Amino acid sequence: MTFARVSLSLAAVVGMVALALAAATIWLLVSQPVTTADAAADLARGNVSPLARALAGVLYDALQGLLRYL
């Protein structure tokens, strides 16, 4: 594999992860605005854990639903 192919593949993986996190954040804002606001307030104080836990929960539920569909 050439360097160009590896870098393109890596860029695609990073883009997909960023897309998944952005979609999960938007879904949280629409479906659970109070939880997201509380997590954002904690994030402003330097505590990343509630937002990360909420995003992980949304991604887990989406993946579980997708696997159940397949």
Beta strands, then each sheet from edge to edge (+ up, - down):
end
